[in-house]
Amino acid sequence: MDEPVPEGTYLPKAATVSQRIRERVQRAGRRFHANDNIAEFIDGPEELAALEEEVAGHIEAMLQSLVIDTEHDHNSEGTARRVARMYLDEVFKGRYVPMPRVTEFPNAERLNELMIIGPMTVRSACSHHLVPILGKLWIGVLPTAGSRLIGLSKYARIADWMMSRPQIQEEAVIQLADLLEARLQPAGLALVLEADHFCMQWRGVKDAEPHMTNSVMRGAFLENSSLRREFLQLMRP
């Protein structure tokens, strides 16, 4: 993690939108890895739109370097802007927008039985090659009387927000578990993510079925083998 820039330190005026955003992150001593959310450092929708414009310019330059005629090829005309919009508004949106509003409510009925949510379809991108990761996610929650509860659809919204950024699957499932554990304060939390990686379908060995499965077990799921077995047996394809 970077150290905050001391107050009063002179920094030359940033020439681009991305440089201005980067300077704010660095002043706060925060990191900006591919799987980090930087929404708090973006000055509203207008600056995000300006960032999209900047990204489109860089993608256009990349297409030119690939010797693609974007002026006369009707299929490539406008590709740079479409790709920039796709990155910022869709596949990487989890970096640039705040976490969706999630209404929490107390466990008034003192629920303490296993809850399983899933399978939920999740989409992400490998930070090594920026190609898709598509998979299914299951979440198991064992609440206590003091736990916070959220609506069923909120699990999918949180997962989509967390996964919509470049990352590797092994880190993504841990990040999501950390967030849910902090919000819900359950007695136990379990996550299983099974995904296909297009970096192995497009390139490399070109394996037709490159599955990876990761699990994270916290609290009671880690300590109680019977509970863990029940969760894994009740998971539905």
C-alpha atoms as a printed R data frame, in Angstrom:
    type eleno elety resid chain resno       x       y       z
1   ATOM     1    CA   MET     A     1   0.000   0.000   0.000
2   ATOM     2    CA   ASP     A     2   1.300   3.439  -0.904
3   ATOM     3    CA   GLU     A     3   2.065   6.032   1.760
4   ATOM     4    CA   PRO     A     4  -0.187   9.140   1.749
5   ATOM     5    CA   VAL     A     5   1.346  12.204   0.130
6   ATOM     6    CA   PRO     A     6   1.988  14.821   2.875
7   ATOM     7    CA   GLU     A     7  -0.181  17.938   2.893
8   ATOM     8    CA   GLY     A     8   1.383  20.823   1.035
9   ATOM     9    CA   THR     A     9   3.462  18.611  -1.245
10  ATOM    10    CA   TYR     A    10   3.654  20.129  -4.709
11  ATOM    11    CA   LEU     A    11   2.305  17.920  -7.439
12  ATOM    12    CA   PRO     A    12   2.268  19.115 -11.052
13  ATOM    13    CA   LYS     A    13  -1.170  19.467 -12.576
14  ATOM    14    CA   ALA     A    14  -2.267  16.206 -14.144
15  ATOM    15    CA   ALA     A    15  -2.532  16.263 -17.910
16  ATOM    16    CA   THR     A    16  -5.164  13.534 -18.245
17  ATOM    17    CA   VAL     A    17  -8.252  12.327 -16.418
18  ATOM    18    CA   SER     A    18  -6.594   9.055 -15.449
19  ATOM    19    CA   GLN     A    19  -3.610  10.919 -13.999
20  ATOM    20    CA   ARG     A    20  -5.890  13.097 -11.869
21  ATOM    21    CA   ILE     A    21  -7.670  10.047 -10.495
22  ATOM    22    CA   ARG     A    22  -4.378   8.254  -9.892
23  ATOM    23    CA   GLU     A    23  -3.019  11.240  -7.949
24  ATOM    24    CA   ARG     A    24  -6.063  11.255  -5.657
25  ATOM    25    CA   VAL     A    25  -5.562   7.564  -4.919
26  ATOM    26    CA   GLN     A    26  -1.870   8.094  -4.232
27  ATOM    27    CA   ARG     A    27  -2.519  11.097  -1.968
28  ATOM    28    CA   ALA     A    28  -4.787   8.870   0.118
29  ATOM    29    CA   GLY     A    29  -2.102   6.190   0.331
30  ATOM    30    CA   ARG     A    30  -4.386   3.651  -1.282
31  ATOM    31    CA   ARG     A    31  -3.517   1.024  -3.846
32  ATOM    32    CA   PHE     A    32  -5.200   0.727  -7.243
33  ATOM    33    CA   HIS     A    33  -4.640  -2.858  -8.291
34  ATOM    34    CA   ALA     A    34  -6.820  -4.357 -11.010
35  ATOM    35    CA   ASN     A    35  -9.215  -5.879  -8.470
36  ATOM    36    CA   ASP     A    36  -9.560  -2.728  -6.318
37  ATOM    37    CA   ASN     A    37 -12.554  -0.404  -6.299
38  ATOM    38    CA   ILE     A    38 -11.595   3.252  -6.881
39  ATOM    39    CA   ALA     A    39 -15.078   4.769  -7.129
40  ATOM    40    CA   GLU     A    40 -14.517   7.177  -4.226
41  ATOM    41    CA   PHE     A    41 -11.718   8.862  -6.161
42  ATOM    42    CA   ILE     A    42 -13.802   9.557  -9.284
43  ATOM    43    CA   ASP     A    43 -15.446  12.977  -9.327
44  ATOM    44    CA   GLY     A    44 -18.912  12.039 -10.510
45  ATOM    45    CA   PRO     A    45 -20.449  10.787 -13.785
46  ATOM    46    CA   GLU     A    46 -18.892  13.590 -15.840
47  ATOM    47    CA   GLU     A    47 -15.355  12.563 -14.905
48  ATOM    48    CA   LEU     A    48 -16.172   8.901 -15.504
49  ATOM    49    CA   ALA     A    49 -17.438   9.833 -18.980
50  ATOM    50    CA   ALA     A    50 -14.219  11.771 -19.582
51  ATOM    51    CA   LEU     A    51 -12.213   8.722 -18.494
52  ATOM    52    CA   GLU     A    52 -14.149   6.624 -20.992
53  ATOM    53    CA   GLU     A    53 -13.222   9.119 -23.707
54  ATOM    54    CA   GLU     A    54  -9.551   8.843 -22.743
55  ATOM    55    CA   VAL     A    55  -9.668   5.039 -22.735
56  ATOM    56    CA   ALA     A    56 -11.321   5.045 -26.164
57  ATOM    57    CA   GLY     A    57  -8.435   7.118 -27.501
58  ATOM    58    CA   HIS     A    58  -5.882   4.630 -26.216
59  ATOM    59    CA   ILE     A    59  -7.802   1.683 -27.662
60  ATOM    60    CA   GLU     A    60  -7.979   3.461 -31.013
61  ATOM    61    CA   ALA     A    61  -4.183   3.842 -30.874
62  ATOM    62    CA   MET     A    62  -3.849   0.126 -30.111
63  ATOM    63    CA   LEU     A    63  -6.002  -0.764 -33.127
64  ATOM    64    CA   GLN     A    64  -3.851   1.479 -35.299
65  ATOM    65    CA   SER     A    65  -0.739  -0.297 -33.998
66  ATOM    66    CA   LEU     A    66  -2.367  -3.610 -34.915
67  ATOM    67    CA   VAL     A    67  -2.673  -2.230 -38.460
68  ATOM    68    CA   ILE     A    68  -6.478  -2.257 -38.462
69  ATOM    69    CA   ASP     A    69  -8.111   0.304 -40.742
70  ATOM    70    CA   THR     A    70 -10.729   1.802 -38.406
71  ATOM    71    CA   GLU     A    71 -11.611   4.512 -40.936
72  ATOM    72    CA   HIS     A    72 -12.662   2.291 -43.827
73  ATOM    73    CA   ASP     A    73 -13.439  -1.058 -42.188
74  ATOM    74    CA   HIS     A    74 -17.139  -0.789 -41.341
75  ATOM    75    CA   ASN     A    75 -16.785  -3.555 -38.726
76  ATOM    76    CA   SER     A    76 -13.965  -1.764 -36.871
77  ATOM    77    CA   GLU     A    77 -15.330   1.778 -37.096
78  ATOM    78    CA   GLY     A    78 -16.399   2.773 -33.592
79  ATOM    79    CA   THR     A    79 -14.827  -0.311 -32.006
80  ATOM    80    CA   ALA     A    80 -12.578   1.750 -29.733
81  ATOM    81    CA   ARG     A    81 -15.534   3.582 -28.182
82  ATOM    82    CA   ARG     A    82 -17.550   0.390 -27.829
83  ATOM    83    CA   VAL     A    83 -14.694  -1.390 -26.075
84  ATOM    84    CA   ALA     A    84 -14.068   1.556 -23.727
85  ATOM    85    CA   ARG     A    85 -17.750   1.638 -22.785
86  ATOM    86    CA   MET     A    86 -17.764  -2.120 -22.277
87  ATOM    87    CA   TYR     A    87 -14.809  -1.946 -19.896
88  ATOM    88    CA   LEU     A    88 -16.010   0.973 -17.776
89  ATOM    89    CA   ASP     A    89 -19.768   0.356 -17.810
90  ATOM    90    CA   GLU     A    90 -19.914  -3.423 -17.843
91  ATOM    91    CA   VAL     A    91 -17.085  -5.907 -17.402
92  ATOM    92    CA   PHE     A    92 -14.906  -3.706 -15.151
93  ATOM    93    CA   LYS     A    93 -17.685  -1.630 -13.588
94  ATOM    94    CA   GLY     A    94 -16.913  -3.050 -10.148
95  ATOM    95    CA   ARG     A    95 -13.801  -0.832 -10.114
96  ATOM    96    CA   TYR     A    96 -15.559   2.421 -10.974
97  ATOM    97    CA   VAL     A    97 -18.929   2.433  -9.183
98  ATOM    98    CA   PRO     A    98 -19.708   2.204  -5.446
99  ATOM    99    CA   MET     A    99 -21.051  -0.988  -3.968
100 ATOM   100    CA   PRO     A   100 -24.810  -1.292  -4.582
101 ATOM   101    CA   ARG     A   101 -27.064  -0.255  -1.729
102 ATOM   102    CA   VAL     A   102 -27.752  -3.228   0.511
103 ATOM   103    CA   THR     A   103 -30.473  -3.005   3.141
104 ATOM   104    CA   GLU     A   104 -29.603  -5.008   6.225
105 ATOM   105    CA   PHE     A   105 -32.081  -6.064   8.878
106 ATOM   106    CA   PRO     A   106 -31.675  -7.742  12.264
107 ATOM   107    CA   ASN     A   107 -32.197 -11.455  12.766
108 ATOM   108    CA   ALA     A   108 -35.430 -10.858  14.678
109 ATOM   109    CA   GLU     A   109 -36.543 -14.493  14.556
110 ATOM   110    CA   ARG     A   110 -33.091 -15.674  15.698
111 ATOM   111    CA   LEU     A   111 -32.601 -17.871  12.638
112 ATOM   112    CA   ASN     A   112 -29.756 -20.325  13.123
113 ATOM   113    CA   GLU     A   113 -30.205 -22.849  10.317
114 ATOM   114    CA   LEU     A   114 -28.088 -23.243   7.216
115 ATOM   115    CA   MET     A   115 -29.034 -21.024   4.264
116 ATOM   116    CA   ILE     A   116 -27.695 -21.744   0.772
117 ATOM   117    CA   ILE     A   117 -27.835 -19.200  -2.036
118 ATOM   118    CA   GLY     A   118 -27.051 -20.327  -5.559
119 ATOM   119    CA   PRO     A   119 -25.998 -21.242  -8.033
120 ATOM   120    CA   MET     A   120 -25.540 -17.649  -9.186
121 ATOM   121    CA   THR     A   121 -23.954 -16.917 -12.550
122 ATOM   122    CA   VAL     A   122 -20.887 -14.703 -12.138
123 ATOM   123    CA   ARG     A   123 -18.748 -13.022 -14.765
124 ATOM   124    CA   SER     A   124 -15.255 -11.686 -14.335
125 ATOM   125    CA   ALA     A   125 -12.054 -11.162 -16.310
126 ATOM   126    CA   CYS     A   126  -8.600 -12.646 -15.871
127 ATOM   127    CA   SER     A   127  -6.211  -9.844 -14.952
128 ATOM   128    CA   HIS     A   128  -3.399 -11.626 -16.810
129 ATOM   129    CA   HIS     A   129  -4.979 -11.486 -20.277
130 ATOM   130    CA   LEU     A   130  -8.281  -9.565 -19.776
131 ATOM   131    CA   VAL     A   131 -10.383 -12.421 -21.124
132 ATOM   132    CA   PRO     A   132 -13.599 -13.769 -19.569
133 ATOM   133    CA   ILE     A   133 -14.022 -15.919 -16.492
134 ATOM   134    CA   LEU     A   134 -17.566 -17.326 -16.389
135 ATOM   135    CA   GLY     A   135 -18.848 -19.444 -13.556
136 ATOM   136    CA   LYS     A   136 -21.311 -20.457 -10.883
137 ATOM   137    CA   LEU     A   137 -21.216 -19.339  -7.261
138 ATOM   138    CA   TRP     A   138 -22.773 -20.899  -4.170
139 ATOM   139    CA   ILE     A   139 -22.915 -19.162  -0.783
140 ATOM   140    CA   GLY     A   140 -23.705 -20.848   2.508
141 ATOM   141    CA   VAL     A   141 -24.576 -18.785   5.590
142 ATOM   142    CA   LEU     A   142 -25.086 -19.970   9.155
143 ATOM   143    CA   PRO     A   143 -26.577 -16.995  11.024
144 ATOM   144    CA   THR     A   144 -26.663 -16.304  14.743
145 ATOM   145    CA   ALA     A   145 -29.068 -14.202  16.767
146 ATOM   146    CA   GLY     A   146 -26.715 -11.256  16.375
147 ATOM   147    CA   SER     A   147 -26.193 -11.628  12.623
148 ATOM   148    CA   ARG     A   148 -27.346  -9.097  10.041
149 ATOM   149    CA   LEU     A   149 -29.509 -10.448   7.209
150 ATOM   150    CA   ILE     A   150 -29.860  -9.250   3.623
151 ATOM   151    CA   GLY     A   151 -32.358 -10.027   0.875
152 ATOM   152    CA   LEU     A   152 -31.737 -12.899  -1.534
153 ATOM   153    CA   SER     A   153 -31.173 -10.674  -4.583
154 ATOM   154    CA   LYS     A   154 -28.559  -8.639  -2.696
155 ATOM   155    CA   TYR     A   155 -26.154 -11.591  -2.678
156 ATOM   156    CA   ALA     A   156 -26.219 -11.593  -6.475
157 ATOM   157    CA   ARG     A   157 -25.737  -7.815  -6.641
158 ATOM   158    CA   ILE     A   158 -22.775  -7.873  -4.271
159 ATOM   159    CA   ALA     A   159 -21.214 -10.813  -6.111
160 ATOM   160    CA   ASP     A   160 -21.656  -9.098  -9.486
161 ATOM   161    CA   TRP     A   161 -20.074  -5.891  -8.174
162 ATOM   162    CA   MET     A   162 -17.127  -7.742  -6.675
163 ATOM   163    CA   MET     A   163 -16.540  -9.971  -9.701
164 ATOM   164    CA   SER     A   164 -16.878  -7.223 -12.346
165 ATOM   165    CA   ARG     A   165 -13.214  -6.279 -12.352
166 ATOM   166    CA   PRO     A   166  -9.960  -7.882 -13.573
167 ATOM   167    CA   GLN     A   167  -8.637 -10.437 -11.091
168 ATOM   168    CA   ILE     A   168  -7.736 -14.054 -10.542
169 ATOM   169    CA   GLN     A   169 -10.331 -16.492  -9.267
170 ATOM   170    CA   GLU     A   170  -8.359 -17.506  -6.182
171 ATOM   171    CA   GLU     A   171  -8.286 -13.925  -4.877
172 ATOM   172    CA   ALA     A   172 -11.817 -13.023  -5.996
173 ATOM   173    CA   VAL     A   173 -13.533 -15.649  -3.861
174 ATOM   174    CA   ILE     A   174 -11.553 -14.540  -0.790
175 ATOM   175    CA   GLN     A   175 -12.407 -10.867  -1.361
176 ATOM   176    CA   LEU     A   176 -16.090 -11.730  -1.632
177 ATOM   177    CA   ALA     A   177 -15.958 -13.872   1.509
178 ATOM   178    CA   ASP     A   178 -14.263 -11.053   3.453
179 ATOM   179    CA   LEU     A   179 -16.969  -8.585   2.397
180 ATOM   180    CA   LEU     A   180 -19.891 -10.876   3.239
181 ATOM   181    CA   GLU     A   181 -18.392 -11.926   6.567
182 ATOM   182    CA   ALA     A   182 -17.920  -8.289   7.596
183 ATOM   183    CA   ARG     A   183 -21.463  -7.325   6.593
184 ATOM   184    CA   LEU     A   184 -23.369 -10.351   7.927
185 ATOM   185    CA   GLN     A   185 -21.335 -11.329  11.007
186 ATOM   186    CA   PRO     A   186 -22.462 -14.971  10.683
187 ATOM   187    CA   ALA     A   187 -21.439 -17.960  12.764
188 ATOM   188    CA   GLY     A   188 -20.203 -19.534   9.558
189 ATOM   189    CA   LEU     A   189 -19.744 -18.643   5.904
190 ATOM   190    CA   ALA     A   190 -18.974 -20.890   2.935
191 ATOM   191    CA   LEU     A   191 -18.351 -20.018  -0.704
192 ATOM   192    CA   VAL     A   192 -17.738 -22.276  -3.685
193 ATOM   193    CA   LEU     A   193 -16.894 -20.800  -7.084
194 ATOM   194    CA   GLU     A   194 -16.622 -23.003 -10.173
195 ATOM   195    CA   ALA     A   195 -15.584 -21.182 -13.333
196 ATOM   196    CA   ASP     A   196 -14.326 -21.592 -16.879
197 ATOM   197    CA   HIS     A   197 -11.276 -19.590 -17.947
198 ATOM   198    CA   PHE     A   198 -11.152 -18.336 -21.510
199 ATOM   199    CA   CYS     A   199  -7.413 -17.693 -21.249
200 ATOM   200    CA   MET     A   200  -7.109 -21.473 -21.661
201 ATOM   201    CA   GLN     A   201  -9.723 -21.686 -24.404
202 ATOM   202    CA   TRP     A   202  -8.360 -18.858 -26.572
203 ATOM   203    CA   ARG     A   203  -4.648 -19.354 -26.052
204 ATOM   204    CA   GLY     A   204  -2.043 -21.646 -24.532
205 ATOM   205    CA   VAL     A   205  -3.058 -25.290 -24.451
206 ATOM   206    CA   LYS     A   206  -6.586 -24.395 -25.654
207 ATOM   207    CA   ASP     A   207  -8.249 -26.793 -23.258
208 ATOM   208    CA   ALA     A   208 -11.941 -27.125 -24.146
209 ATOM   209    CA   GLU     A   209 -13.044 -27.460 -20.496
210 ATOM   210    CA   PRO     A   210 -10.684 -25.429 -18.288
211 ATOM   211    CA   HIS     A   211 -12.609 -25.588 -15.001
212 ATOM   212    CA   MET     A   212 -11.320 -24.239 -11.724
213 ATOM   213    CA   THR     A   213 -13.137 -24.673  -8.405
214 ATOM   214    CA   ASN     A   214 -12.309 -22.693  -5.269
215 ATOM   215    CA   SER     A   215 -13.881 -22.879  -1.838
216 ATOM   216    CA   VAL     A   216 -13.624 -20.653   1.216
217 ATOM   217    CA   MET     A   217 -14.831 -21.906   4.592
218 ATOM   218    CA   ARG     A   218 -15.086 -19.615   7.596
219 ATOM   219    CA   GLY     A   219 -16.186 -20.095  11.201
220 ATOM   220    CA   ALA     A   220 -18.516 -23.040  11.775
221 ATOM   221    CA   PHE     A   221 -17.990 -24.389   8.252
222 ATOM   222    CA   LEU     A   222 -14.270 -24.657   8.919
223 ATOM   223    CA   GLU     A   223 -14.678 -26.173  12.373
224 ATOM   224    CA   ASN     A   224 -17.653 -28.505  11.800
225 ATOM   225    CA   SER     A   225 -17.079 -31.191   9.158
226 ATOM   226    CA   SER     A   226 -20.758 -32.292   9.281
227 ATOM   227    CA   LEU     A   227 -21.961 -28.763   8.471
228 ATOM   228    CA   ARG     A   228 -19.410 -28.441   5.710
229 ATOM   229    CA   ARG     A   229 -20.499 -31.779   4.245
230 ATOM   230    CA   GLU     A   230 -24.181 -30.768   4.418
231 ATOM   231    CA   PHE     A   231 -23.469 -27.564   2.497
232 ATOM   232    CA   LEU     A   232 -21.482 -29.335  -0.206
233 ATOM   233    CA   GLN     A   233 -24.132 -32.063  -0.579
234 ATOM   234    CA   LEU     A   234 -26.984 -29.541  -0.876
235 ATOM   235    CA   MET     A   235 -25.298 -27.496  -3.600
236 ATOM   236    CA   ARG     A   236 -27.334 -27.788  -6.778
237 ATOM   237    CA   PRO     A   237 -25.792 -27.730 -10.285
